[in-house]
Amino acid sequence: MNRRIFLAIDDLSLPLRRSLCLHLTRPNIRTEPVLSPRRNNPASPDQLAALFYGTVLHEGGKYRMWYHAVAKGIDTTLPPKLKIQLNPKSTLDMSTGPICYAQSDDGIHWERPELGLCHYKGKTNTNALSLDLATTIGAAILRDDLDPDHLRRYKAVFNYYDYQPGSTPAEQWGAMRTATSPDGLNWTTGGRDPIGTFFEANGFYRFNNQYIVIGQKTSPFTLSEGAHPSGRQAYAHLSTDFNHWEAAQADAFLLPEPLNPEDRGIFKPYDQVHVGIGAAVYDNVTVGLYGLWHNLPDFGQIGCDLGLVISNDGIHYREPAKGIPFIRQEDSPLITTHGLPTKLTQGNGILNVGDQTLIYHGRWTEGRMADKCSESTGWGFHPEFLDDYFSEIALASIDRDRWGAMALYPDQSEGYVWSMPIRLPDNPRDFKVTLNATGVAGLSVDLAGEDFQPIAQFQGGRCSGGDSLDAEVRWDGPISMIAGHTIRLRIRFSRTNSTDPRLYAINLIGV
C-alpha cells in the first residue's frame, strides 16, 4: 500500500502556516555507549576505537551493526599485495580498518562474534570482515530487497587508501569503493574508485529507484564560488544500477563559505560539513544528520555537533531550523577527552523500531595525539599519545518520527497549516489520514481543493486521544465522493486551558 508522510520539519510538504512555529525535538541520549573499543585486547581490530562510520539494520527481530575499527600496530602479516598499499610516510603505528560486525537482540547489548572471515594480525578469530584491502574506512550498508540477484542483497560503500605505485591522488586521500554480499558477512569488492575523486562517504541509500551516496569533498577536489578553495561540504553521487556511478556531483548540503576567498579551505577556522549526511529513507522524503564540524587550526581542538536536515528528492537537503544542532557534542560527550571537545559522527544509523526512532552515532577524539595543521605542513600528530585516540558508539532516541513539532505561538489560541496538493486515487477505498501528535483533541482537519476552497462534508475532521502516533481522522462524508480529486489538507490548531496541541507528522495511507 502506498504511504506518504508529511513531517512537521518538511516545509515543502507543509508549505503554508499561520500562527505556528517549529519546535525541534531534544532526543533522549544514553550516557553509556552501546559499543566500546576493547582496549585490553591487543589482538582485537577495535582495540583503540570503534567508530560509527557505520550502519545499523533491524532484521527479523535482530539488530546488525557494521562499524569502522582502529587498533595499535601495523598488521605485519598482510600479504605483499596489500602491504604495498600502506602509506610509507606515516608516523602512526596504527591499523585503520577492517570493517567489523556486531549483533544484538535489543540494540543496546552487542556481541562481536568470531567469524573466521578475515586474517587480522595472523588470526581469524575476530569479528572482522574481509574486503581484500590494506586500509578501509567506513561501512555504509543497505539491504536491497528490490535487487533480484540474491548475491547482491547487501550493498556497501566505503573508503580505501592506496599508496602503491600508480595510485591516484584521490586514492591517497581516500577514494570510494563498493562491495556486494548475499548475507552482509561475505563480501565481493568492486572495482577501484568508481567516481575518480576523493570522496569520504558516510551515507548510502536507495531512493526513487536510484542509489545515492552522500559524502565529504573539499579542495583541491572541489572548489567554491569563483573557483576559490572550499572547506568540507556534502555532495551526492548517483547510480541507477550500483555498477556505474555518474562522475558529476550534486550539491547535497553546503554551509556558507567565508566572504573573503583567502579565508576559505579545509584548514581555515569556520563551520564545515563533516563526512556528508547519514539519512533514513521514508516513502517520500529522507531525513538525515550531518556533521556540523567546528573547524580550527588545531585539529585536537575541533568539535562536531550533529545537525538535522531533510530532502524531498534524496539529493538536495535543507535545515528545518538553520544553524541549530539536533545533537550537540555537550549532549553526547565522551567522558574522557583530556579536556578536548568531542567529535560526533553520523552514519546509516537512523531506524524505526516499534514506537521509537533510534539514532546510532559515534563519539570520537584524538586527545593529545592531534596537533596544529596548516596548508604547508598538513596535520601534525604526536605518536607518543596514540593511546588518546578513542571512539565509541552511542544511541539516542525519539518517539517515532517526532523530529520536530508545529505548535501555536505563545500568544495565539488558534492557527493552521496547509499541505501541498495531493491527488487522491481513483479508488480511494483504503485512503486514510492519521496524525502523529500530542493534544490531539485540539486538532481538526479540513479537506479543500487545490485552490484552497473548502469541500463540503469534509470539514472539521476529528480524531480521538490525547497523545498518539497514529490517530485516525474521520469526516462525515465518504472518501469515494472525492475520488481522483486533487486536494489539500488544512490542520487547524486550537488551544484551551486543558489542551495545547503539537503536530509532529501527518501519515497518508493509500495515496
C-alpha positions as CSV (number, residue, x, y, z in Angstrom):
1,M,0.0,0.0,0.0
2,N,1.3,3.5,-0.9
3,R,2.2,5.7,2.0
4,R,3.4,9.2,2.4
5,I,4.4,11.2,5.4
6,F,4.3,14.9,5.9
7,L,6.7,15.7,8.7
8,A,6.4,18.9,10.7
9,I,10.0,19.7,9.7
10,D,9.1,19.4,5.9
11,D,8.3,22.9,4.7
12,L,7.7,21.7,1.1
13,S,5.0,19.2,2.1
14,L,3.6,21.7,4.6
15,P,4.4,25.0,3.0
16,L,1.9,27.5,4.5
17,R,1.2,28.1,8.1
18,R,-0.4,30.7,10.3
19,S,0.4,31.5,14.0
20,L,2.5,28.3,14.2
21,C,6.2,27.8,14.9
22,L,8.6,24.8,14.8
23,H,10.0,23.2,17.9
24,L,12.9,20.8,17.3
25,T,12.8,17.7,19.4
26,R,15.5,17.1,22.0
27,P,16.4,13.4,21.8
28,N,16.9,11.1,24.7
29,I,20.6,10.2,24.8
30,R,22.1,7.2,26.6
31,T,25.1,8.3,28.7
32,E,26.7,4.9,28.4
33,P,27.9,3.7,25.0
34,V,26.4,0.7,23.3
35,L,29.8,-0.4,21.9
36,S,33.3,0.5,23.1
37,P,36.7,-0.4,21.9
38,R,38.4,-3.4,23.5
39,R,41.4,-1.5,25.0
40,N,42.7,-4.5,26.9
41,N,42.8,-6.8,23.8
42,P,45.8,-6.0,21.5
43,A,44.7,-8.7,19.1
44,S,41.3,-7.0,18.5
45,P,40.8,-4.9,15.4
46,D,38.9,-2.3,17.5
47,Q,41.5,-2.1,20.3
48,L,41.8,1.7,20.0
49,A,38.5,2.8,18.6
50,A,35.1,1.6,17.4
51,L,34.0,4.4,15.1
52,F,30.5,4.9,13.9
53,Y,31.4,5.4,10.3
54,G,28.9,2.6,10.1
55,T,25.4,1.1,9.8
56,V,22.7,-0.5,11.9
57,L,19.9,-2.6,10.4
58,H,17.0,-4.3,12.2
59,E,16.2,-7.6,10.5
60,G,13.9,-10.4,11.7
61,G,13.9,-9.1,15.3
62,K,17.7,-8.8,15.4
63,Y,20.0,-5.8,15.2
64,R,23.0,-5.9,13.0
65,M,25.9,-3.4,13.1
66,W,28.8,-2.7,10.8
67,Y,31.5,-0.3,12.0
68,H,35.0,1.0,11.4
69,A,37.8,-0.3,13.7
70,V,41.2,1.2,14.6
71,A,43.9,-0.6,16.6
72,K,47.5,-0.1,17.6
73,G,50.2,-1.6,15.5
74,I,50.5,-2.2,11.8
75,D,49.4,-5.6,10.7
76,T,52.7,-7.1,9.7
77,T,51.1,-10.3,8.5
78,L,49.5,-8.6,5.5
79,P,50.4,-10.3,2.2
80,P,52.7,-8.3,-0.1
81,K,49.9,-7.2,-2.5
82,L,48.3,-5.4,0.5
83,K,51.4,-4.1,2.2
84,I,52.3,-2.1,-0.8
85,Q,49.1,-0.1,-0.4
86,L,50.2,1.3,3.0
87,N,51.4,4.8,3.5
88,P,55.2,4.7,3.6
89,K,55.4,8.1,5.2
90,S,53.0,7.5,8.1
91,T,54.5,8.0,11.6
92,L,51.5,6.5,13.3
93,D,51.8,2.9,14.3
94,M,48.1,2.0,13.9
95,S,45.8,-0.1,11.7
96,T,42.8,1.7,10.1
97,G,40.1,-0.9,9.3
98,P,38.9,-3.5,8.7
99,I,35.1,-3.2,8.8
100,C,33.9,-5.1,11.9
101,Y,30.5,-6.7,12.7
102,A,28.3,-6.9,15.8
103,Q,24.8,-8.2,16.5
104,S,22.2,-7.7,19.3
105,D,18.8,-8.8,20.5
106,D,17.9,-5.4,22.0
107,G,20.0,-2.8,20.2
108,I,21.8,-1.9,23.4
109,H,23.8,-5.0,24.4
110,W,26.0,-6.2,21.5
111,E,28.2,-9.2,20.9
112,R,31.1,-9.4,18.5
113,P,31.1,-12.9,17.0
114,E,34.3,-14.7,16.0
115,L,33.5,-15.0,12.3
116,G,36.7,-16.5,10.9
117,L,36.3,-14.5,7.7
118,C,39.4,-12.2,7.8
119,H,43.1,-12.7,8.6
120,Y,44.0,-10.0,11.0
121,K,47.5,-9.9,12.6
122,G,47.8,-13.6,11.8
123,K,44.5,-14.7,13.3
124,T,40.9,-15.2,12.1
125,N,39.0,-15.5,15.4
126,T,37.7,-11.9,15.2
127,N,34.6,-10.1,14.1
128,A,36.4,-8.5,11.2
129,L,35.2,-8.8,7.6
130,S,37.4,-9.2,4.5
131,L,37.4,-6.7,1.6
132,D,41.0,-7.7,0.5
133,L,42.3,-4.2,1.1
134,A,45.0,-2.9,3.5
135,T,43.2,0.2,4.8
136,T,39.5,0.9,4.8
137,I,37.3,3.5,6.5
138,G,33.5,3.4,6.9
139,A,30.8,0.9,6.3
140,A,27.7,2.5,4.7
141,I,25.5,-0.5,4.0
142,L,21.9,-1.2,2.8
143,R,19.8,-4.3,2.4
144,D,18.4,-4.1,-1.1
145,D,15.4,-6.4,-1.4
146,L,14.5,-4.9,-4.8
147,D,17.5,-6.4,-6.4
148,P,16.5,-9.8,-7.9
149,D,20.1,-11.1,-7.5
150,H,20.4,-12.5,-4.0
151,L,24.2,-12.3,-4.3
152,R,23.8,-8.5,-4.3
153,R,21.2,-8.4,-1.5
154,Y,23.5,-6.3,0.7
155,K,25.4,-3.4,-0.8
156,A,28.2,-1.4,0.8
157,V,30.0,1.9,0.1
158,F,33.3,2.6,2.0
159,N,36.6,4.4,1.6
160,Y,40.0,3.0,1.0
161,Y,43.6,4.3,0.9
162,D,46.2,3.1,-1.6
163,Y,49.8,4.3,-1.9
164,Q,51.2,1.8,-4.3
165,P,52.8,3.0,-7.5
166,G,50.2,4.0,-9.9
167,S,47.6,5.0,-7.3
168,T,45.8,8.3,-7.9
169,P,45.8,11.4,-5.6
170,A,42.2,10.6,-4.7
171,E,43.1,7.1,-3.6
172,Q,45.9,8.5,-1.4
173,W,43.4,10.9,0.2
174,G,40.6,8.3,0.5
175,A,38.5,7.2,-2.5
176,M,35.2,5.5,-2.6
177,R,34.7,1.8,-3.3
178,T,31.7,-0.6,-3.4
179,A,31.0,-4.2,-2.4
180,T,28.2,-6.7,-2.5
181,S,27.2,-9.6,-0.4
182,P,24.4,-12.2,-0.1
183,D,24.4,-12.1,3.7
184,G,26.2,-9.0,4.9
185,L,29.2,-11.0,6.0
186,N,30.9,-12.4,2.9
187,W,31.7,-9.6,0.5
188,T,32.9,-9.2,-3.0
189,T,34.7,-5.9,-3.6
190,G,34.0,-3.8,-6.6
191,G,36.5,-2.0,-8.9
192,R,38.8,0.8,-8.0
193,D,37.4,4.3,-7.3
194,P,34.2,4.4,-9.4
195,I,33.9,8.2,-9.1
196,G,37.5,9.2,-9.7
197,T,38.0,11.7,-7.0
198,F,38.5,12.0,-3.2
199,F,35.1,11.3,-1.6
200,E,34.7,10.4,2.0
201,A,31.2,8.9,2.1
202,N,29.2,8.1,5.2
203,G,25.6,8.0,3.9
204,F,24.2,5.5,1.4
205,Y,20.6,4.5,0.5
206,R,18.2,3.7,-2.3
207,F,15.5,6.3,-3.1
208,N,13.3,7.0,-6.2
209,N,15.0,4.0,-7.9
210,Q,18.5,5.5,-7.6
211,Y,21.4,4.6,-5.4
212,I,22.6,7.7,-3.7
213,V,25.8,8.2,-1.7
214,I,26.5,11.4,0.2
215,G,29.9,12.3,1.5
216,Q,32.5,14.9,2.0
217,K,34.7,16.7,-0.5
218,T,37.0,19.6,-0.2
219,S,39.7,21.5,-2.0
220,P,41.5,20.6,-4.2
221,F,38.9,18.1,-5.4
222,T,36.1,20.6,-5.5
223,L,36.0,24.4,-5.4
224,S,33.7,27.0,-4.0
225,E,32.2,30.1,-5.7
226,G,34.6,31.8,-8.1
227,A,36.8,28.8,-8.3
228,H,38.2,29.5,-4.8
229,P,39.2,26.9,-2.2
230,S,36.4,25.0,-0.4
231,G,36.1,23.6,3.1
232,R,34.4,20.3,3.8
233,Q,31.0,20.2,2.2
234,A,28.4,17.5,1.4
235,Y,28.0,16.2,-2.2
236,A,25.9,13.4,-3.7
237,H,26.8,10.9,-6.4
238,L,24.2,8.7,-8.1
239,S,23.9,5.3,-9.8
240,T,20.9,3.5,-11.3
241,D,22.4,0.0,-11.1
242,F,25.1,0.2,-8.4
243,N,27.7,-0.8,-11.1
244,H,28.0,2.5,-13.0
245,W,28.3,5.8,-11.0
246,E,27.9,9.2,-12.5
247,A,31.1,11.2,-12.0
248,A,29.1,14.5,-11.9
249,Q,28.2,15.5,-8.4
250,A,25.2,17.3,-6.8
251,D,25.5,19.9,-4.0
252,A,23.7,17.9,-1.3
253,F,24.2,20.3,1.5
254,L,26.7,23.3,1.7
255,L,27.3,25.6,4.6
256,P,28.4,29.2,3.8
257,E,31.9,29.8,2.8
258,P,33.6,33.0,4.1
259,L,33.2,36.1,2.0
260,N,37.0,36.5,1.7
261,P,38.3,33.7,-0.6
262,E,41.6,33.7,1.4
263,D,39.6,32.6,4.5
264,R,38.3,29.5,2.7
265,G,39.6,26.0,2.8
266,I,40.0,22.8,4.8
267,F,42.5,24.3,7.3
268,K,40.6,27.6,7.9
269,P,38.5,28.3,11.1
270,Y,34.8,28.2,10.1
271,D,32.0,25.7,10.3
272,Q,32.0,23.0,7.7
273,V,30.1,19.7,6.8
274,H,31.9,16.6,8.0
275,V,31.5,13.3,6.1
276,G,28.2,14.1,4.4
277,I,24.8,13.0,5.6
278,G,23.6,9.8,7.2
279,A,19.9,9.5,6.3
280,A,16.8,7.5,6.9
281,V,14.5,6.8,4.0
282,Y,10.8,7.4,4.3
283,D,8.4,6.7,1.3
284,N,8.5,10.3,0.0
285,V,11.3,12.0,1.9
286,T,14.7,11.4,3.5
287,V,15.7,12.7,6.9
288,G,19.4,12.9,7.9
289,L,22.1,14.1,10.2
290,Y,25.2,15.9,9.1
291,G,28.4,16.6,10.9
292,L,28.5,20.3,12.0
293,W,32.3,20.5,12.1
294,H,33.7,23.5,14.0
295,N,37.0,23.8,12.2
296,L,40.1,25.2,13.9
297,P,43.8,25.2,13.1
298,D,44.5,22.8,16.0
299,F,42.9,19.5,15.0
300,G,42.6,18.4,18.6
301,Q,40.5,21.4,19.5
302,I,37.9,20.7,16.8
303,G,34.4,19.7,18.0
304,C,31.5,18.4,15.9
305,D,27.7,18.5,16.5
306,L,25.1,16.7,14.5
307,G,22.6,18.9,12.5
308,L,19.2,17.9,11.2
309,V,18.4,18.1,7.5
310,I,15.5,16.9,5.2
311,S,15.2,16.2,1.5
312,N,12.3,15.6,-0.8
313,D,14.4,14.2,-3.7
314,G,17.0,12.3,-1.6
315,I,19.7,14.5,-3.1
316,H,19.3,18.1,-2.0
317,Y,19.0,18.8,1.7
318,R,18.0,21.8,3.8
319,E,17.9,22.5,7.6
320,P,14.4,22.9,9.2
321,A,16.0,25.2,11.7
322,K,19.1,26.8,10.4
323,G,22.3,26.5,12.5
324,I,20.6,24.8,15.4
325,P,22.2,21.4,16.2
326,F,20.0,18.4,16.7
327,I,22.5,16.6,18.9
328,R,25.2,18.8,20.5
329,Q,28.6,17.4,21.5
330,E,27.8,18.5,25.0
331,D,24.6,16.3,24.9
332,S,26.5,13.2,24.0
333,P,30.1,13.6,25.3
334,L,32.9,11.3,25.7
335,I,33.7,11.0,29.4
336,T,37.5,11.4,29.0
337,T,38.9,13.6,26.3
338,H,41.8,15.3,28.2
339,G,39.6,18.4,28.2
340,L,39.2,18.5,24.5
341,P,35.9,18.6,22.5
342,T,34.0,15.5,21.4
343,K,33.5,15.0,17.7
344,L,30.2,13.3,17.0
345,T,29.9,11.2,13.8
346,Q,26.8,10.1,11.9
347,G,26.2,7.2,9.6
348,N,23.5,4.8,8.3
349,G,22.2,4.7,11.9
350,I,18.6,6.0,11.9
351,L,15.9,3.4,12.0
352,N,12.3,3.0,13.2
353,V,11.7,0.0,15.5
354,G,8.2,-0.2,17.1
355,D,7.3,3.2,18.6
356,Q,10.8,4.5,18.6
357,T,13.2,6.2,16.1
358,L,16.7,5.0,17.1
359,I,19.7,7.2,16.2
360,Y,23.1,5.5,16.5
361,H,26.1,7.8,16.3
362,G,29.7,7.9,17.3
363,R,31.8,9.8,19.9
364,W,35.4,10.4,18.8
365,T,38.5,12.1,20.0
366,E,42.3,12.1,19.2
367,G,43.1,13.7,22.5
368,R,46.6,15.0,22.7
369,M,47.7,13.0,19.6
370,A,46.4,15.7,17.2
371,D,48.2,19.0,16.8
372,K,48.1,22.2,14.7
373,C,47.7,21.9,11.0
374,S,48.4,24.2,8.0
375,E,48.3,24.1,4.2
376,S,52.1,23.9,4.1
377,T,52.6,21.1,6.7
378,G,49.2,19.3,6.8
379,W,48.1,17.7,10.0
380,G,50.5,17.3,12.9
381,F,50.4,14.2,15.2
382,H,52.2,13.1,18.3
383,P,52.6,9.3,18.0
384,E,53.5,9.2,21.7
385,F,49.9,10.0,22.5
386,L,48.4,7.3,20.3
387,D,46.5,5.8,23.3
388,D,44.5,9.1,23.4
389,Y,42.8,8.1,20.1
390,F,39.4,6.8,21.1
391,S,35.9,6.4,19.7
392,E,32.7,4.6,21.0
393,I,29.2,4.1,19.6
394,A,26.3,5.8,21.2
395,L,22.5,5.7,21.0
396,A,19.9,8.4,21.0
397,S,16.1,8.0,20.5
398,I,12.9,10.0,19.9
399,D,9.3,8.9,19.8
400,R,8.7,7.5,16.3
401,D,9.1,10.2,13.6
402,R,8.9,13.0,16.1
403,W,11.8,15.1,14.7
404,G,10.1,18.3,15.5
405,A,6.6,19.7,16.1
406,M,4.4,22.6,14.9
407,A,2.8,24.4,17.8
408,L,0.9,27.7,18.3
409,Y,2.6,30.9,19.1
410,P,2.5,31.5,22.9
411,D,0.1,34.5,22.5
412,Q,-2.2,32.8,20.0
413,S,-5.1,30.4,20.6
414,E,-5.8,29.4,17.0
415,G,-3.7,28.7,13.9
416,Y,-3.4,26.3,10.9
417,V,-1.1,24.8,8.4
418,W,-1.8,23.9,4.7
419,S,-0.4,20.8,2.9
420,M,0.9,20.7,-0.6
421,P,-1.6,19.4,-3.2
422,I,-2.4,15.7,-3.1
423,R,-4.1,13.7,-5.8
424,L,-6.4,11.0,-4.4
425,P,-6.5,7.7,-6.2
426,D,-9.5,6.8,-8.5
427,N,-10.5,4.2,-6.0
428,P,-9.6,5.7,-2.6
429,R,-11.3,3.0,-0.5
430,D,-8.2,2.4,1.6
431,F,-7.3,6.1,1.9
432,K,-6.9,7.4,5.4
433,V,-5.1,10.1,7.3
434,T,-3.6,9.7,10.7
435,L,-1.9,12.3,12.9
436,N,1.3,11.9,15.0
437,A,0.5,14.5,17.7
438,T,0.0,15.4,21.3
439,G,-3.1,17.2,22.4
440,V,-5.0,15.6,19.6
441,A,-8.3,17.0,20.9
442,G,-7.1,20.4,19.9
443,L,-6.6,19.5,16.2
444,S,-9.1,19.2,13.4
445,V,-8.6,18.6,9.7
446,D,-10.4,20.2,6.7
447,L,-10.2,19.0,3.1
448,A,-10.1,21.6,0.4
449,G,-9.4,21.8,-3.4
450,E,-6.1,22.7,-4.8
451,D,-7.4,26.3,-4.9
452,F,-7.9,26.2,-1.1
453,Q,-11.8,26.2,-1.4
454,P,-13.4,24.0,1.3
455,I,-15.0,20.7,0.3
456,A,-18.4,20.3,1.9
457,Q,-18.8,17.3,4.2
458,F,-15.0,17.2,4.8
459,Q,-14.6,20.0,7.3
460,G,-13.7,19.6,10.9
461,G,-12.4,16.0,10.7
462,R,-11.5,14.8,14.2
463,C,-9.6,12.0,15.9
464,S,-9.8,10.9,19.4
465,G,-7.0,10.6,22.0
466,G,-4.6,12.9,23.8
467,D,-1.2,11.7,22.6
468,S,-0.9,9.4,19.6
469,L,1.5,8.3,16.9
470,D,-1.4,7.2,14.6
471,A,-4.7,9.0,15.5
472,E,-7.1,8.4,12.5
473,V,-9.0,11.4,11.2
474,R,-12.7,10.8,10.4
475,W,-15.1,13.0,8.4
476,D,-18.9,12.9,7.8
477,G,-18.6,12.3,4.1
478,P,-17.4,9.1,2.3
479,I,-14.0,9.5,0.7
480,S,-15.4,8.0,-2.5
481,M,-17.1,11.4,-3.1
482,I,-13.8,12.9,-4.0
483,A,-12.1,10.0,-5.8
484,G,-9.4,11.2,-8.2
485,H,-9.6,14.8,-7.0
486,T,-6.5,16.9,-6.1
487,I,-6.9,18.2,-2.6
488,R,-5.1,20.0,0.2
489,L,-5.3,19.3,3.9
490,R,-5.7,22.1,6.4
491,I,-4.9,21.1,10.0
492,R,-6.4,23.6,12.5
493,F,-4.9,24.1,16.0
494,S,-7.0,25.2,18.9
495,R,-5.6,25.9,22.4
496,T,-7.7,25.6,25.5
497,N,-7.0,25.6,29.2
498,S,-6.6,21.8,29.0
499,T,-5.2,21.3,25.5
500,D,-2.1,22.7,23.8
501,P,-1.7,20.6,20.6
502,R,1.6,19.8,18.9
503,L,1.7,18.2,15.4
504,Y,4.8,16.0,14.5
505,A,3.6,14.3,11.3
506,I,0.7,13.5,9.0
507,N,0.5,10.0,7.7
508,L,-1.3,9.5,4.4
509,I,-2.2,5.9,3.6
510,G,-3.5,4.7,0.3
511,V,-2.2,7.5,-1.9
